[in-house]
Amino acid sequence: MGVDDLPFPFRDILASVDLVVSKSGYGIVTELALDGRASLLLERADWPEEPYLLRWLGRYAPFEQLSAMADLTLERVRDSLRGARALAPLEPALGGGELQIARAILERLNS
């Protein structure tokens, strides 16, 4: 059973958990930032956008990261889960940036 099989919107599911365990990606990182939700993220060493995305996420939501090979031991995962859950909450990102982007594009087109 996956999240898509549950009879709840994804945002409600995200809001009801203490910690998210995932790989980083545009969708989940954005959701974590908007909700200020703590997470434990598995490193994606072959993804060039990851450092920039996680730097942005770190401004809005606490997270810890595990590297794919070196950190996947039971002890390290357990410690990382505890550490991520203990991180202090941050001020979540504000939604609505799409309006700012649209205005900026229109201003450039009209100038």
C-alpha positions as CSV (number, residue, x, y, z in Angstrom):
1,M,0.0,0.0,0.0
2,G,1.3,3.4,-0.9
3,V,0.3,7.0,-0.2
4,D,-1.8,7.1,-3.3
5,D,-3.9,4.3,-2.0
6,L,-5.0,6.2,1.1
7,P,-8.3,8.2,1.1
8,F,-6.6,11.4,2.2
9,P,-4.9,14.3,0.3
10,F,-1.1,14.1,0.4
11,R,-0.9,17.5,2.2
12,D,-3.1,16.0,5.1
13,I,-0.9,13.0,5.3
14,L,2.2,15.1,5.4
15,A,0.8,17.3,8.1
16,S,-0.1,14.2,10.3
17,V,3.4,12.8,10.5
18,D,6.3,13.6,12.8
19,L,9.1,12.9,10.3
20,V,9.3,12.2,6.6
21,V,11.8,9.6,5.2
22,S,12.5,10.1,1.5
23,K,15.0,10.8,-1.2
24,S,15.2,14.4,-2.2
25,G,13.2,15.6,-5.1
26,Y,11.5,18.8,-6.2
27,G,8.1,17.8,-5.0
28,I,8.9,16.4,-1.6
29,V,11.4,19.2,-0.8
30,T,8.8,21.8,-1.7
31,E,6.2,20.2,0.4
32,L,8.6,19.8,3.4
33,A,9.5,23.5,3.1
34,L,5.9,24.7,2.9
35,D,5.0,22.6,5.9
36,G,8.2,23.0,7.9
37,R,8.2,19.2,8.4
38,A,11.4,17.5,9.6
39,S,12.9,14.9,7.4
40,L,15.5,12.3,6.9
41,L,16.7,12.4,3.3
42,L,18.7,9.8,1.4
43,E,21.5,11.4,-0.7
44,R,21.2,11.4,-4.4
45,A,24.9,11.8,-5.3
46,D,24.2,11.7,-9.1
47,W,21.7,14.5,-9.0
48,P,23.4,17.9,-9.6
49,E,20.5,20.0,-8.3
50,E,20.5,18.4,-4.8
51,P,23.0,20.7,-3.0
52,Y,21.1,23.8,-4.1
53,L,17.7,22.3,-3.3
54,L,18.8,21.2,0.1
55,R,20.5,24.5,0.9
56,W,17.1,26.1,0.2
57,L,15.2,23.5,2.2
58,G,17.5,24.1,5.2
59,R,16.1,27.7,5.5
60,Y,12.6,26.4,6.1
61,A,12.6,22.8,7.4
62,P,14.9,20.8,9.5
63,F,16.5,17.7,7.9
64,E,19.3,15.2,8.2
65,Q,20.8,13.4,5.2
66,L,22.2,9.9,4.9
67,S,24.6,9.0,2.1
68,A,23.4,6.0,0.2
69,M,26.2,3.5,1.0
70,A,28.2,4.7,4.0
71,D,25.3,5.5,6.3
72,L,22.9,2.7,5.7
73,T,23.6,0.8,8.9
74,L,20.9,0.1,11.4
75,E,22.7,2.2,14.1
76,R,23.3,5.2,11.8
77,V,19.7,5.2,10.5
78,R,18.3,4.9,14.0
79,D,20.6,7.8,15.2
80,S,19.6,9.9,12.2
81,L,15.9,9.3,12.8
82,R,16.3,10.4,16.4
83,G,18.4,13.4,15.4
84,A,16.0,14.5,12.7
85,R,13.0,14.2,15.0
86,A,14.8,16.3,17.7
87,L,15.6,19.2,15.3
88,A,13.9,22.4,16.1
89,P,11.1,23.5,13.8
90,L,11.8,26.4,11.5
91,E,9.5,29.0,9.9
92,P,7.9,27.3,6.9
93,A,8.2,28.8,3.4
94,L,5.3,30.9,2.3
95,G,3.3,29.7,-0.7
96,G,2.2,32.0,-3.4
97,G,5.5,32.5,-5.2
98,E,3.8,31.7,-8.5
99,L,2.2,35.1,-8.4
100,Q,5.5,36.8,-7.9
101,I,7.0,34.9,-10.8
102,A,4.1,35.7,-13.1
103,R,4.3,39.4,-12.3
104,A,8.1,39.4,-12.9
105,I,7.6,37.7,-16.3
106,L,4.8,40.2,-17.3
107,E,7.0,43.1,-16.3
108,R,9.8,41.9,-18.5
109,L,7.5,41.2,-21.4
110,N,6.0,44.7,-21.1
111,S,9.3,46.6,-20.8
